[in-house]
Amino acid sequence: MREPKKSHNRSPEGSGPYAMAGCGRTARSLLFVRISVLALFALFLGCGNLHGAPRAKPTFEEANTLFCQGNYTASLSGYARLFDSCPEARDRILFEMGVIHSHPRNGNKDYQKALDCFQRLIREYPASEYRRDSERMIFSIANVAIKDGTIADQQTRIDALRKEAADKESEIAALRRTIADLERKVLECAVKTRAVTRILIEKGDRRLTLFSRNEALKSYRIALGGAPSGPKEREGDNKTPEGAYVIDSKNGNSQYHLSLHISYPNERDKKRAQELGVSPGGDIMIHGIKNGFSWVGDSQADADWTRGCVAVSDEEIEEIYKLVQIGTAVEIRP
């Protein structure tokens, strides 16, 4: 039984896994070589024909087709059978198996197996035309492995930081619940003792704070009039007043859920309006959201939308309404 002569026209630039993505490119010269090889195989019954009994055997084309289809495991099995049946082409087989093991699209890629293939080729076939390309692949795989290791380390660090951030968020949420419970207890105590003695409204900070003497009980985000800068001077200017006032009435049937009326205008406001020859206006209140729009909630404070009043959410005005009595001092600062 004669085995086919080793072809010296092989080229790593031909088809096969070495091409990495060139499944549709077959040069005429390579095609001629392959047809010649197939003809020789047919003439001599192929290197896989044992004891003269014909049997099906894998071919390079079959293994390459499986590679091009993305069936890397089956392609490797095909090359493994070729390794046993075609000893004269083992250097090429080792090279192409190494390429498949390290191919970026191979979901089961194994750099160590790829290195084993290339290193065995260099060791056992030092004169092979695939030797130089194998050395290059070894160098490339080493670099890729280093980069993959760096990426893995960075991902591990990122995961650790995310877990740490999640733990911190849990701690912050627990602290917020604790603060909310303490505020609720303080406010419950204030309701029982009627301890709110002063309301401070800071226009620039959009903040309303309830005080018991000199101790701040709770603060709220607020919305002001559509022209919040400066003190109110006349009716219809959409400004929120500035100065010292008191709560002079409460309305549990307000168009804005609940409201507390501020004693604007005071004597100073009246004098200024008289000098300008205008009406100072009135109806300045601390109130909730317009009836029917309570769903806006806390976001009502994201913009100044009143005609000069001080607005909080419906939930907040319910709390303030219980705590503040008629006669409570109100200071409105710029």
C-alpha positions in Angstrom: 0.0 0.0 0.0 1.6 3.3 -1.1 0.9 6.4 0.8 0.5 9.7 -1.1 3.6 11.9 -1.5 3.7 14.9 0.8 2.7 18.0 -1.1 5.1 21.0 -0.9 2.5 23.5 -2.2 0.7 23.9 1.2 0.5 27.5 2.3 -0.7 29.0 5.6 -2.4 31.6 3.5 -4.9 29.0 2.1 -8.3 28.0 3.3 -8.8 26.4 6.7 -8.8 27.8 10.2 -5.6 29.7 9.6 -7.5 32.1 7.4 -9.5 33.0 10.5 -12.4 34.4 8.6 -11.7 33.5 4.9 -14.2 30.7 4.5 -15.3 31.9 1.1 -11.9 32.6 -0.4 -10.1 29.8 -2.3 -7.2 30.7 -4.6 -7.0 29.0 -8.0 -3.6 27.6 -7.2 -4.8 26.1 -3.9 -7.8 24.6 -5.6 -5.5 23.0 -8.2 -3.3 21.5 -5.5 -6.3 20.2 -3.6 -7.8 18.6 -6.7 -4.5 17.0 -7.4 -4.2 15.7 -3.8 -7.8 14.4 -4.0 -6.9 12.7 -7.3 -3.9 11.0 -5.7 -5.9 10.0 -2.7 -8.5 8.4 -5.0 -5.7 6.7 -7.0 -3.9 5.2 -4.0 -7.1 4.7 -2.0 -6.1 7.3 0.5 -3.9 7.2 3.6 -6.9 6.1 5.7 -7.5 2.8 3.8 -6.4 0.0 6.0 -5.8 -3.6 4.8 -7.4 -2.7 1.5 -10.9 -2.3 3.0 -12.4 1.0 1.8 -14.1 3.1 4.6 -15.3 6.7 5.0 -12.6 9.0 6.2 -12.6 12.7 7.1 -11.0 15.2 4.8 -9.5 18.6 5.3 -12.4 20.1 3.4 -14.9 18.5 5.8 -13.1 19.7 8.8 -12.7 23.2 7.3 -16.4 23.3 6.4 -17.3 22.5 10.0 -15.0 25.3 11.1 -16.5 27.8 8.7 -20.0 26.8 10.0 -18.9 27.6 13.6 -19.0 24.0 14.7 -15.6 24.1 16.3 -15.9 21.0 18.4 -16.8 18.8 15.4 -14.1 20.5 13.3 -11.5 19.6 16.0 -12.8 16.0 16.0 -12.3 15.9 12.3 -8.8 17.1 12.5 -8.0 14.7 15.3 -9.1 11.8 13.0 -7.0 13.2 10.2 -4.0 13.3 12.6 -4.2 9.5 12.9 -4.9 8.8 9.3 -2.6 11.3 7.6 0.7 11.4 9.4 2.4 13.2 6.5 0.2 16.3 7.2 0.4 16.4 11.0 2.2 19.7 11.1 -0.6 21.4 9.2 -3.2 19.6 11.4 -1.5 20.7 14.6 -1.4 24.3 13.3 -5.0 24.4 12.3 -6.2 22.7 15.6 -4.2 25.4 17.5 -5.9 28.1 15.5 -9.4 26.6 16.3 -8.5 26.2 20.0 -7.6 29.9 20.2 -10.2 31.3 17.8 -12.0 34.3 19.3 -15.5 33.0 18.2 -14.9 29.6 19.8 -17.0 29.6 22.9 -14.9 26.8 24.3 -11.6 28.3 23.3 -8.6 27.0 25.3 -5.4 28.9 25.0 -3.4 26.2 26.8 -4.5 23.5 24.2 -3.7 25.9 21.4 -0.2 26.5 22.9 0.3 22.7 23.2 -0.5 22.3 19.5 1.9 25.1 18.4 4.7 24.0 20.7 4.4 20.4 19.7 4.6 21.5 16.0 7.8 23.4 16.7 9.3 20.6 18.7 8.4 17.7 16.4 8.5 19.4 13.0 11.2 22.0 13.2 11.5 22.2 9.4 7.7 22.8 8.9 6.5 25.7 6.9 4.1 26.4 9.7 6.9 26.8 12.3 7.3 30.6 11.9 3.5 31.2 12.1 3.3 28.9 15.1 5.9 31.0 16.9 3.9 34.1 16.0 0.7 32.5 17.3 2.4 31.6 20.6 3.5 35.2 21.0 0.0 36.5 20.2 -1.7 34.1 22.6 0.6 35.1 25.4 -0.4 38.7 24.9 -4.1 37.9 24.7 -3.9 35.8 27.9 -2.3 38.7 29.7 -5.0 41.1 28.5 -7.7 38.6 29.4 -6.2 38.2 32.8 -6.2 42.0 33.3 -9.8 42.3 32.1 -10.8 39.5 34.5 -9.0 41.3 37.4 -10.7 44.6 36.5 -14.1 42.9 36.3 -13.5 41.3 39.7 -12.7 44.7 41.1 -15.8 46.3 39.5 -18.0 43.5 41.0 -16.5 44.1 44.4 -17.1 47.9 44.1 -20.7 47.3 43.0 -21.2 45.0 46.0 -19.7 47.6 48.3 -21.9 50.3 46.8 -24.9 48.1 47.3 -24.0 47.5 50.9 -23.5 51.2 51.4 -26.9 51.9 49.8 -28.5 49.5 52.2 -26.8 51.2 55.2 -28.0 54.6 53.9 -31.5 53.3 53.4 -31.5 52.0 57.0 -30.2 55.3 58.3 -32.9 57.2 56.4 -35.5 54.9 57.9 -34.1 55.6 61.4 -34.1 59.4 60.7 -37.7 59.2 59.5 -38.7 57.3 62.6 -37.0 59.9 64.8 -38.6 62.8 62.9 -42.0 61.2 63.2 -41.6 60.7 67.0 -40.4 64.3 67.4 -43.4 65.6 65.4 -45.8 63.4 67.3 -44.4 64.9 70.5 -44.7 68.4 69.0 -48.4 67.7 68.1 -49.1 66.7 71.7 -47.3 69.7 73.2 -48.1 72.2 70.5 -44.4 73.0 70.5 -44.0 74.7 67.0 -43.3 78.3 67.9 -41.9 79.7 64.6 -41.9 79.0 60.8 -38.8 80.1 58.9 -39.1 80.3 55.1 -35.8 80.7 53.2 -36.7 81.7 49.6 -33.2 81.3 48.2 -32.9 77.8 49.5 -36.6 76.9 48.7 -36.9 75.6 52.3 -39.5 75.9 55.0 -38.4 74.9 58.6 -40.6 74.4 61.7 -38.9 75.5 64.9 -39.7 74.8 68.6 -38.1 77.8 70.1 -34.5 77.6 68.7 -34.6 73.9 67.8 -35.4 72.9 64.2 -38.0 70.2 64.1 -38.3 69.5 60.4 -37.6 71.1 57.0 -39.6 70.9 53.7 -38.8 71.7 50.1 -41.1 74.4 48.8 -42.2 76.1 45.6 -42.7 79.9 45.4 -44.3 82.4 43.2 -43.5 82.6 39.5 -41.3 85.7 40.1 -39.6 84.7 43.4 -36.7 87.3 43.5 -37.3 90.3 45.7 -40.2 91.1 48.1 -43.8 91.3 47.0 -44.8 94.9 46.1 -48.2 94.8 44.5 -51.1 92.7 43.6 -50.5 90.3 40.7 -46.7 90.5 40.6 -46.4 86.7 41.5 -43.8 87.5 44.2 -43.5 85.9 47.6 -43.3 88.4 50.4 -40.3 88.9 52.6 -40.6 90.0 56.3 -42.1 89.1 59.6 -45.7 87.8 59.7 -48.0 85.4 61.7 -50.4 82.6 60.7 -53.7 84.4 61.1 -56.1 81.7 59.9 -56.4 78.0 58.7 -58.6 76.6 56.0 -59.4 72.9 56.0 -61.5 73.3 52.8 -58.9 74.9 50.6 -58.7 74.6 46.8 -55.1 73.6 47.5 -55.9 70.7 49.9 -55.2 72.6 53.1 -53.9 76.1 53.7 -52.5 78.4 56.4 -53.0 82.1 55.8 -50.0 84.4 56.3 -50.7 87.9 57.6 -49.5 89.7 54.5 -49.5 92.7 54.0 -47.9 94.0 57.2 -47.5 97.7 57.9 -44.3 97.9 56.0 -45.8 96.3 52.9 -48.8 98.6 53.0 -46.5 101.7 53.2 -44.4 100.5 50.3 -47.5 99.9 48.1 -48.9 103.3 49.1 -45.7 105.0 48.0 -45.9 103.1 44.7 -49.6 104.0 44.3 -50.6 100.3 44.0 -52.6 97.7 45.9 -50.3 95.5 48.0 -52.5 92.4 47.3 -53.1 89.6 49.7 -54.1 85.9 50.0 -50.6 84.7 50.7 -50.7 81.2 52.1 -48.8 78.1 52.9 -50.7 75.4 51.0 -50.7 72.0 49.3 -51.1 71.1 45.7 -54.2 72.2 43.7 -57.0 69.7 44.2 -56.9 66.9 41.6 -53.2 67.1 41.2 -52.0 65.5 44.4 -50.3 62.8 42.3 -47.5 65.3 41.5 -46.2 64.7 45.1 -42.8 66.0 46.0 -41.9 66.9 42.5 -44.2 70.0 42.9 -41.1 71.7 44.4 -39.1 71.3 41.2 -40.4 74.5 39.8 -41.9 77.8 41.2 -45.6 77.7 40.1 -47.7 79.7 42.7 -48.9 83.3 42.5 -46.8 84.2 45.5 -47.8 81.6 48.0 -45.6 78.9 49.6 -46.4 75.4 48.4 -45.6 71.9 49.8 -46.9 68.5 48.9 -50.3 67.4 50.2 -48.8 64.9 52.6 -46.5 67.7 54.0 -49.3 70.3 54.4 -51.3 67.7 56.4 -48.4 67.4 58.8 -47.8 71.1 59.0 -51.5 71.9 59.4 -51.6 69.6 62.5 -48.5 71.1 64.0 -49.0 74.9 63.4 -51.5 76.9 65.4 -53.0 80.3 64.6 -50.7 83.0 65.9 -47.5 81.1 65.1 -44.7 83.5 63.9 -43.6 83.4 60.3 -40.3 84.8 59.1 -39.7 84.9 55.3 -36.1 85.6 54.2 -34.8 86.3 50.8 
